Amino acid sequence: MSRLWDKGDPLDQRVLSFTAGEDHVLDNRLVPYDVQASIAHADMLAEKGLIAAEVREQIVAGLEALAAEHAAGQWEVSLEEEDVHTALERRLTERAPGAGPHLHLGRSRNDQVLAALRLYMKDACQKLHDGAMSLADELDALGEREAETPLPGYSHLQPAMPSSVPLWAGGFSAEIRDDARGLLAARRRADKNPLGSAAGYGVPVLPLDREHTRKKLGFAEIHSPVTAVQLSRGKAEAQIAFEIHLLITDLGRLSSDLILFCTQEFSYVALPASMTTGSSIMPQKRNPDVFELIRGRSATSLACLNEIIAIGSKLTSGYHRDLQLIKAPLFRAIDLATDVLQVLEGAIGQIHFIPENIRMEQTLYATEEAYRLVVEQGVPFREAYRRIGRKLRDKE
């Protein structure tokens, strides 16, 4: 079969397998976005008189049908097709031989894949934002359910000051909402229209209208100059992966607390049976595997971020095939965050604390006692600090 870059010479199958890699599998998630960008491009070509109106109609109808069939599981991008662009254009040309060959006019795979990727990244950031906000809502609901439940606050893993479930849950809720806002902010680099930059040096002769496709696709601005487009590769992806890593780190710390609180020595919290697993040898065991795996996922999110950053470092300007390798860690990070948010939201909605097991030692109130000496007796804080310290030592 013929790919977009084929010039008639046969390609060694080993080279195809190596260069395509897993791109044909990964690109299945880009089908609706490549269709969206291709329709916008066809509209612009017709508007500028570069293709006939009936050609534009055939392209749009064909692409919409292919998108619906792909969503229904009727076809997938194959290794022989190499990527989503070849898969769509080949199928479109089979159905509409008079229209399909016009689709690539004024485009390169370079700006084509970026358009699809950026539309996908914008959607992914919004969905992750919404998932993080839903999890924050569950934490707030937990704080409301446990409004009267006290907790020791820890510093250096030592009991430090009085806290409560609402304070504990509220702290995580606030930070997760901040992570959600960070994910929305990360869309900025992806919110630029790359179409019209082609392989990185623009399109000669053709009067392309980059503003037309910008408006049609909802990008905030045109990515300009055209030479900046390929230089930007990996930046939006890295920024999104960074925000995902911050989110996963917070979720890992939340999970660490729950793992500690559910130990037999603490027994502060009861985890839902549906979210714990058993031991193959010890009948009494219920294990917080889900939370342990969430805690460990920060290693994966950091690896994704590092991989994305490393791929683009020290490249010269222009396009390089190395940049194709950014897709895998980006998608892995997004999928990881999506899965973790979903499973943790379900878990938080089912956990409950066990107040009778929560020990609020008198030493937790030492700072409060020192402040009372300051407020009620006018004792300088440093002296009040020493008095309370001596009082506690005398009781040992």
C-alpha positions as MATLAB code, in Angstrom:
seq = 'MSRLWDKGDPLDQRVLSFTAGEDHVLDNRLVPYDVQASIAHADMLAEKGLIAAEVREQIVAGLEALAAEHAAGQWEVSLEEEDVHTALERRLTERAPGAGPHLHLGRSRNDQVLAALRLYMKDACQKLHDGAMSLADELDALGEREAETPLPGYSHLQPAMPSSVPLWAGGFSAEIRDDARGLLAARRRADKNPLGSAAGYGVPVLPLDREHTRKKLGFAEIHSPVTAVQLSRGKAEAQIAFEIHLLITDLGRLSSDLILFCTQEFSYVALPASMTTGSSIMPQKRNPDVFELIRGRSATSLACLNEIIAIGSKLTSGYHRDLQLIKAPLFRAIDLATDVLQVLEGAIGQIHFIPENIRMEQTLYATEEAYRLVVEQGVPFREAYRRIGRKLRDKE';
ca = [
       0.000    0.000    0.000;
       1.056    3.626   -0.430;
       1.802    5.922    2.485;
       1.769    9.731    2.354;
       5.516    9.923    1.844;
       5.887    6.968   -0.572;
       7.666    7.611   -3.871;
       7.276    4.129   -5.315;
      10.284    2.376   -3.809;
       9.571   -0.654   -1.609;
      10.251   -0.258    2.107;
      12.028   -2.940    4.090;
       9.463   -4.417    6.495;
      11.980   -4.207    9.335;
      12.393   -0.493    8.710;
       8.623    0.016    8.644;
       8.177   -1.841   11.940;
      11.012    0.072   13.561;
      10.136    3.558   12.328;
       6.389    3.234   12.806;
       6.908    1.635   16.204;
       3.705    1.854   18.203;
       2.541    4.973   16.404;
      -0.208    3.160   14.533;
      -1.646    1.976   17.854;
      -1.249    5.308   19.630;
      -2.767    7.230   16.726;
      -6.149    5.577   17.159;
      -6.946    8.123   19.854;
      -6.126   10.936   17.433;
      -8.638    9.879   14.754;
     -11.454   12.267   15.821;
      -8.996   15.144   16.189;
      -7.307   14.547   12.834;
     -10.759   14.405   11.244;
     -11.702   17.692   12.904;
      -8.507   19.409   11.730;
      -8.775   17.936    8.228;
     -12.341   19.196    7.825;
     -11.272   22.677    8.934;
      -8.410   22.537    6.425;
     -10.747   21.422    3.615;
     -13.165   24.246    4.461;
     -10.315   26.718    4.202;
      -9.114   25.287    0.876;
     -12.628   25.602   -0.544;
     -12.990   29.135    0.829;
      -9.761   30.150   -0.921;
     -10.846   28.495   -4.177;
      -8.111   25.874   -4.021;
     -10.613   22.988   -4.193;
     -14.124   22.886   -5.613;
     -17.141   23.039   -3.306;
     -18.236   19.534   -4.307;
     -14.760   18.182   -3.482;
     -14.993   19.820   -0.086;
     -18.419   18.214    0.476;
     -17.105   14.765   -0.422;
     -14.114   15.207    1.894;
     -16.276   16.302    4.817;
     -18.875   13.567    4.338;
     -16.207   10.913    3.917;
     -14.208   11.970    6.968;
     -17.290   12.200    9.177;
     -18.332    8.690    8.125;
     -14.833    7.332    8.799;
     -14.786    8.961   12.249;
     -18.143    7.399   13.134;
     -17.032    3.981   11.911;
     -13.774    4.213   13.878;
     -15.676    5.169   17.024;
     -17.895    2.124   16.460;
     -14.822   -0.117   16.309;
     -15.184   -0.932   12.602;
     -11.569   -0.118   11.716;
      -8.230    0.766   13.303;
      -4.979    2.255   12.079;
      -2.751   -0.569   10.826;
       1.020   -0.943   10.876;
       1.077   -0.803    7.084;
      -0.695    2.552    7.237;
       1.849    3.718    9.795;
      -0.194    6.623   11.156;
      -3.652    8.190   11.404;
      -3.019   10.513    8.470;
      -2.346    7.765    5.961;
      -5.192    5.679    7.384;
      -7.750    8.429    6.871;
      -6.530    9.673    3.499;
      -6.245    6.147    2.090;
      -9.751    5.203    3.167;
     -11.169    8.532    2.013;
      -9.548    8.143   -1.401;
     -10.984    4.645   -1.790;
     -14.469    6.038   -1.179;
     -14.114    9.315   -3.010;
     -11.265    8.982   -5.533;
     -12.060   12.397   -6.921;
     -11.762   14.102   -3.557;
      -9.330   12.177   -1.352;
      -6.151   13.143   -3.229;
      -6.917   16.849   -2.624;
      -6.924   16.535    1.188;
      -3.187   16.921    1.760;
      -2.858   20.083   -0.322;
      -1.009   22.730    1.713;
      -0.171   20.400    4.601;
       2.679   18.275    5.852;
       2.401   15.416    8.299;
       4.330   17.745   10.620;
       1.650   20.404   11.018;
      -1.091   17.806   10.570;
      -0.041   15.703   13.558;
       0.532   18.787   15.676;
      -2.964   20.056   14.955;
      -4.472   16.728   16.029;
      -2.190   16.420   19.054;
      -2.921   19.931   20.269;
      -6.670   19.467   19.968;
      -6.300   16.193   21.883;
      -4.123   17.781   24.583;
      -6.613   20.598   25.125;
      -9.392   18.056   25.600;
      -7.246   15.871   27.858;
      -6.347   18.802   30.120;
     -10.010   19.736   30.472;
     -10.990   16.159   31.329;
      -8.183   15.798   33.870;
      -9.167   19.151   35.386;
     -12.756   17.959   35.726;
     -11.627   14.645   37.248;
      -9.412   16.413   39.778;
     -12.223   18.774   40.738;
     -14.572   15.804   41.255;
     -12.025   14.162   43.537;
     -11.675   17.415   45.485;
     -15.454   17.465   45.890;
     -15.326   13.924   47.317;
     -12.696   15.009   49.826;
     -14.850   17.961   50.876;
     -17.796   15.590   51.277;
     -15.642   13.328   53.441;
     -14.786   16.318   55.616;
     -18.489   17.097   55.980;
     -19.360   13.493   56.893;
     -16.590   13.479   59.487;
     -17.066   17.055   60.643;
     -16.648   16.157   64.334;
     -13.817   13.646   63.943;
     -10.512   14.836   65.452;
      -7.101   13.826   64.140;
      -3.581   14.354   65.413;
      -1.594   16.602   63.108;
       1.852   15.192   62.397;
       5.246   16.797   61.886;
       8.249   14.559   61.190;
       5.729   11.711   61.624;
       5.408   12.691   65.277;
       2.140   13.907   66.858;
       2.398   17.692   66.690;
      -0.860   19.630   67.042;
      -4.605   18.949   67.028;
      -6.185   18.618   63.616;
      -9.386   17.091   62.265;
     -10.675   15.124   59.319;
     -12.122   18.299   57.734;
      -8.730   20.017   58.039;
      -6.873   16.981   56.725;
      -9.246   16.408   53.802;
      -9.522   20.138   53.113;
      -5.770   20.519   52.721;
      -5.662   17.842   50.048;
      -8.798   19.190   48.419;
      -7.285   22.664   48.110;
      -4.046   21.378   46.591;
      -5.835   19.089   44.142;
      -7.948   22.033   42.983;
      -4.737   23.983   42.507;
      -3.377   21.065   40.437;
      -6.574   21.178   38.375;
      -6.028   24.858   37.646;
      -2.447   24.056   36.673;
      -3.693   21.544   34.122;
      -5.911   24.176   32.514;
      -3.018   26.633   32.454;
      -0.872   24.001   30.740;
      -3.104   24.237   27.669;
      -1.573   27.592   26.711;
       1.277   26.142   24.663;
      -1.125   23.743   22.933;
      -3.597   26.497   22.096;
      -1.801   27.697   18.948;
      -2.771   26.832   15.383;
       0.102   24.991   13.646;
      -1.736   24.471   10.338;
      -0.082   26.360    7.501;
       3.407   25.871    8.897;
       3.663   22.585    6.943;
       7.102   21.035    7.453;
       8.233   24.093    9.375;
       8.838   26.621    6.614;
       5.362   27.515    5.449;
       3.639   26.795    2.124;
       4.789   28.557   -1.066;
       2.432   29.704   -3.819;
      -0.817   28.700   -2.080;
      -2.831   31.523   -0.442;
      -3.598   29.601    2.756;
      -5.659   31.333    5.446;
      -4.277   30.317    8.849;
      -6.783   32.568   10.621;
      -9.635   30.609    9.030;
      -8.431   27.283   10.476;
      -7.578   28.959   13.789;
     -11.161   30.118   14.236;
     -12.631   26.866   12.964;
     -10.599   24.768   15.414;
     -10.890   27.122   18.371;
      -7.188   27.816   18.824;
      -6.399   30.966   20.789;
      -3.792   32.201   18.321;
      -1.781   31.369   15.209;
       1.600   29.821   15.914;
       3.992   32.236   14.263;
       6.481   32.446   12.688;
       6.256   29.087   10.973;
       9.804   28.208   12.033;
       8.746   28.351   15.686;
       6.260   25.507   15.293;
       8.759   22.648   15.137;
      10.929   24.317   17.781;
       7.937   24.115   20.123;
       7.580   20.342   19.823;
       7.582   18.706   23.239;
       7.025   21.886   25.240;
       3.253   21.637   25.622;
       3.638   17.919   26.223;
       6.266   18.492   28.930;
       4.204   21.182   30.641;
       1.164   18.908   30.761;
       3.287   16.008   32.029;
       4.746   18.292   34.721;
       1.303   19.321   35.955;
       0.234   15.672   35.915;
       3.275   14.781   38.011;
       2.387   17.432   40.592;
      -1.150   16.029   40.753;
       0.037   12.422   41.059;
       2.478   13.461   43.796;
      -0.383   14.959   45.810;
      -2.494   11.843   45.266;
       0.447    9.716   46.357;
       0.768   11.661   49.618;
      -2.968   11.319   50.216;
      -2.636    7.574   49.639;
       0.357    7.373   51.997;
      -1.715    8.903   54.777;
      -4.521    6.426   54.210;
      -2.079    3.514   54.186;
      -0.684    4.694   57.525;
      -4.094    5.418   59.038;
      -5.434    1.958   58.187;
      -2.566    0.025   59.796;
      -3.500   -2.040   62.843;
      -1.308    0.169   65.002;
      -3.313    3.249   64.000;
      -6.728    1.921   62.919;
      -7.915    5.485   62.350;
      -9.683    4.680   59.117;
     -11.635    1.812   57.597;
     -11.053    1.228   53.905;
     -13.865   -0.207   51.772;
     -13.585   -3.964   51.272;
     -14.216   -3.431   47.561;
     -11.030   -1.365   47.384;
      -8.732   -3.750   49.258;
      -7.303   -7.158   48.429;
      -6.524  -10.288   50.423;
      -3.405  -12.293   51.125;
      -2.723  -15.622   49.434;
      -1.372  -17.053   52.687;
      -2.704  -15.000   55.621;
      -6.495  -15.295   56.056;
      -6.809  -12.201   58.230;
      -5.193   -9.747   55.796;
      -6.859   -6.939   53.850;
      -4.273   -4.975   51.892;
      -4.398   -1.339   50.700;
      -2.935   -2.327   47.328;
      -4.788    0.369   45.397;
      -3.326    3.125   47.540;
       0.162    1.606   47.431;
       0.038    1.511   43.639;
      -1.186    5.114   43.506;
       1.717    6.072   45.761;
       4.115    4.324   43.394;
       2.679    5.959   40.289;
       4.602    9.165   40.917;
       7.672    7.285   39.689;
       5.881    6.626   36.407;
       4.655   10.205   35.976;
       8.164   11.516   36.661;
       9.611    9.049   34.139;
       7.125   10.276   31.514;
       8.114   13.880   32.158;
      11.829   13.087   32.007;
      11.414   11.104   28.793;
       9.539   13.931   27.072;
      12.123   16.527   28.108;
      15.072   14.324   27.176;
      13.789   13.548   23.667;
      13.750   17.175   22.593;
      16.992   18.254   24.207;
      19.963   19.113   21.995;
      18.080   18.728   18.715;
      18.828   21.216   15.961;
      15.997   23.339   14.561;
      13.418   21.857   12.215;
      11.693   18.486   12.391;
      13.367   15.275   13.548;
      11.820   11.804   13.692;
      12.868   11.579   17.355;
       9.937   13.860   18.122;
       7.528   11.064   17.230;
       8.653    9.320   20.444;
       7.041   12.018   22.596;
       3.554   10.623   21.999;
       4.020    7.454   24.060;
       5.092    9.065   27.375;
       2.516   11.838   26.933;
      -0.337    9.379   26.440;
       0.981    7.198   29.259;
       0.973   10.148   31.677;
      -2.533   11.204   30.671;
      -3.901    7.663   30.951;
      -2.189    7.191   34.304;
      -3.705   10.358   35.756;
      -7.137    9.485   34.380;
      -7.069    6.019   35.955;
      -5.759    7.221   39.326;
      -8.366    9.985   39.593;
     -11.193    7.591   38.819;
     -10.179    4.880   41.279;
      -9.355    7.341   44.071;
     -12.622    9.222   43.682;
     -14.483    5.924   44.112;
     -12.423    5.023   47.166;
     -12.731    8.355   48.983;
     -16.499    8.171   48.714;
     -16.481    4.895   50.683;
     -13.920    5.335   53.460;
     -14.844    6.300   57.015;
     -12.869    7.146   60.130;
     -13.116    5.335   63.476;
     -13.185    8.089   66.150;
     -12.876    5.694   69.093;
      -9.455    4.609   67.837;
      -8.094    8.103   67.330;
      -5.846    9.089   70.219;
      -5.647   12.799   70.963;
      -2.795   12.938   73.511;
      -2.612   15.932   75.821;
       0.826   16.808   74.442;
      -0.871   17.836   71.192;
      -2.191   20.908   73.009;
       1.235   22.114   74.208;
       1.428   24.985   71.730;
      -2.090   26.046   72.656;
      -1.113   26.093   76.345;
       1.911   28.265   75.587;
      -0.221   30.731   73.648;
      -2.727   30.897   76.503;
       0.069   31.972   78.855;
       0.909   34.743   76.390;
      -2.693   35.898   75.927;
      -3.985   35.466   79.488;
      -0.875   36.306   81.568;
       1.249   38.422   79.223;
       4.161   35.973   79.386;
       6.681   36.429   76.509;
       6.285   33.565   74.070;
       9.818   32.213   74.504;
       9.323   32.027   78.280;
       5.892   30.414   77.823;
       7.492   27.895   75.461;
      10.083   26.959   78.113;
       7.498   26.690   80.912;
       5.302   24.292   78.983;
       8.368   22.302   77.932;
       9.484   21.932   81.567;
       5.957   20.978   82.613;
       5.825   18.189   80.054;
       9.304   16.907   81.018;
       8.337   16.828   84.674;
       5.408   14.535   83.821;
       7.620   11.973   82.082;
];
